[in-house]
Amino acid sequence: MSPFKTLSLVLLLLSGALCARAQEVEWTDTLATPAKKEMINDYVLIGVNYGVTFSNMYYTPSRHNRAWQFAPNYVSVTFTKFSKMFDNIPMFALVLGVAHGYEGFGFLRDPETGRSQDVDGAEQASIEVFEIPALAQIHVDIEPAKIMANVGVYGGWRNSISRSGPNLEAEFANAFRPYENRWDYGLQGGAGFALMFDPVEIHVGAMLRWSWSSLYKPDYASPYYYRYAYPLDIIATVGVHFQLTKRSGKTTSQLRREAKEIVYGTH
């Protein structure tokens, strides 16, 4: 190869490398700095969620012909604090809130006999619950959306009950029995996604709520034989959330700190 061709090839390669490098440089006025990916801040989110609940209950000893009970008007207010692992990985958050929802149970009637199982005379029940969830969240942001997964615990109070059945004593149609537990607690978790239109986010999700507090005391019927009834619910929600602090970009405190450093220096 002639020296001219060799020099031309070298210049061509160098120009290609410089062009590629130029794409990685962001020019600000007359100062060139390496382009950086915009980082997610440790921001704060508050939101209101509305949803529906599909309730069931699992028994020991087992009962058959259980039916999922539908209940609207699940409402929650949540406070979310996003943070980074090792001050660099913006994938984590803590979610705290208050919620109002329902638990319950029901049984299907046998098509041949027309009979249904019951719990102390009740073939169907709806239980109003107030609760406080505390969840850990992991999320992956894919602008302008993010995918979320939550898991944690909750504590609550069974506020009221409404049940029916041909063999139910009338006095307990809307009242708890002395051996029924009012305190509720358990495990809660689920997944969902969000659409982000800073400073507003729309969240859609589904979660499983598994109570570890049996509806009734395990030995109410016998001092020797234990019975349990654990609520298990599926909840679907949609919510509107507002960013109380900046999700990305420089925050007010960062801008103030930079201004102070310009005026007074870094010492």
N, C-alpha and C positions, 0 to 999 in steps of 0.2 A: 504494500500500500504506500502511495506517495506521501511525503510529509504534509502536503497541502490537505489531502483527504484525511490524514490522521488528525491534523489540527482542527479541521472542520468537524470531525466526529466528536472530538473532545469538547469543543465549544458547544455543540448541540446537546451533549449530555449535561454539561454544566448549566446551560440555559434551562433545560428541563428540570434539573434539581432546584434551581433558584425559583422557578415558577411554582413548583410544588411547595417550597418553603414559604413563598409569599402568601400562599393560601392559608398558612397557619399563623400568619401575623396580622394583628389587628392594629390599624393606624389611628392614633388619636392626636389630632393637630399635627405636630411635627415629630411626635414621639412614637416609636413602634414598640409594642409590647406583645408577647405571646398571647394568642386568643385562649380564653379559659371558658370552660363549660359553666353555665350559670348554676350556682349551688342553691339547694333548698334551705331556707332558714329554719331555725327552731321556732316555728310559728304556733299561734293559738287559734283554735276553731271552736265556735259554739253553734249548735244546730238544733232544730226541731224535727222530729220524725213521726210519721204516722204509718200505721200498718194494720194487718189482720193476723189472727192467731188460729192455728189448727191444733186443738188440744186432745190429748189422750192420757191414759194412766195405765201403769203396769203394776200388776198385783202379785203378791205371794200369799196364799197359793194362787196359781194362774187362773184367770177367767177368760172365757172365749167370747167371740162375737162383739169385741170392742169396736167402737165407731169413733172416728175423728169428729170433734165438735168445732164448728166454725164460730169465731167471735170477731167482730170488727172493733175499732176504737182502741187499738194499741197506740199509746202516745208516749213519747219520751223526749227529754231534753238532755243533750250530751255536751260535755266540755272535753275537748281533745287538745293535748299538748304534744306537739311533734318535737323529736330530739334526734341527735345523731349518735351512732355508736363510734367510739374512738374519735369523736369530734369531726368525723369525715363521712360516715355512711348514713345518709338521710332516709332511713327505712323504718324507723320505729316511732311509736306514739303510745301515750297513756290516755285511755278513754274513761271518764267518770260521768255518771248521769243519774237521773231519776226517771222512773217509768211507771206507767199505769197500764195494766193488761189483764188477761184472764187465763185461768187454768180450768180444767173440767174433764168430765168423762161422760160416756154414753154407751149403750149396748143396742145392738141390732136385734130385732125380733125374729124368732125362728119362723120361716115361711110356712112350715107344716103345722106347728103347734100354736103359733101366735104368741108364744111366751118369750120373755126376755130375762136375762140375768139382772141382778140388782145389787146395790151396796146398801145394806140396811134399809131396804125398801125403795131406794132411789134408782131409777133406770137412767136418769140423765141429771147432770149438775153443771153449773157454771159458777166459778169462783173468781171474784174480783180480787186482784192483787196489786199492791203498791211495792215497788222494789227499787234498790240502789245497785246498779251494776258497776263493776270495776274491771276493765279489760285492758289487756296488752294488745297492741296492733302492730302488724308488719305490713308495709305497703310498697308497691313498685309503681313509680310514676312514669307514664307514657303520654307525654303532652298531647292533647289537653285532658287526659284522663289518668286515673290511677286505679290499681287493683288492690283490694284490702282483705286482710284476714284477721279476725279478732278471736281472742280466747281469754276467759277470766272467770270470776265468781260473782255472785250476787246475793244479797240478803233482802228479805221483804216481809210483808205482813198480809195475810189473807183477811181482807176487810169485810167481805160479805159473801153469801152463798145463796144460790137459787137452784132448787132441785125439784124433781117431780117423779111420780111413780104411783101405781095403784095401791101399793102396799106401804107407802110412806106415811108416817105419822104427820098430821097437818102442822103440828107445832114446830117441826124441823124443816118445813118447806123453805123457809128463809132464815134459819137460825143454825148455828153450829152446835153440835153435841158437846158435852163436857169432855169427851175423850178424843176430840178432833184437834189437831195441831193448827194454831193460827200463824205461828212463825214459819217463814219459808226461807230457804237458802239452797244454793246448788251451783252447778256449772253452767256456763253460757258461752257460746262461741258461734262463729259463722264467717261468711265471706260476702263480698260485694264489690261494686265499682263506683267511681265518682267521675263526674264531668266537671271540670274546673274552669270557671269564667271569673277569674280574680276580680273582686274579692268574694265572689259567691261560688259555692260548690253544691252540686246536686248529687246526693248519695242514694244508691239503690242496693239493698242487701237482703239476705236471708240468714236466720240464725236458729240454732237449736238451744232450747232452755230445758235443762234436766234437773229437776228438783231432787235434793237429797233429804228432804223433810217429808216423811210419810204423811198422808192426809190424816190418818188416825194413829193413836198410840198403838204400838205393835202388840201389846198384851191386853187390850181392852176387853176381849171376849173370853180370854182364858189366861191364868197365870203360868201356864205351861206351854201354850202354843202361840207363836208369834205370827202376826199378819202385817203386811205392808201394802201401801198404795202410793206409788211415786208418780207425780205428774211429769209428762214429757210433751213439750210443745214445739211447734215449728212456727216461726214468726217471719213474715215478709214485710219490709218497710221501704218507704221512700222519704227522704228528708232534704231540707234546705239548710245549708250551713254557711256561716259568715266568718271570714277571716278577720280576727281582731288585730292581728299584726301581719306584716308583709310576708307572703309565702316565699318570694324570691326577690333577688336584687338587694340593694343596700337599704338597711333599716334606718330609722331616724337616729338611733343611738350611734350607728356606724358613721353616718354623715357628720354628726356632732363631734365624734372622736377624731375623724380625719380633719375637720376644720380646726379643732384645737391643736392638733399636731402641726398644721400649717402655720398657725399663729405663734405657738409657743415652742414648737419643736418636739422632739420625741423624748427629751430628757426631763 
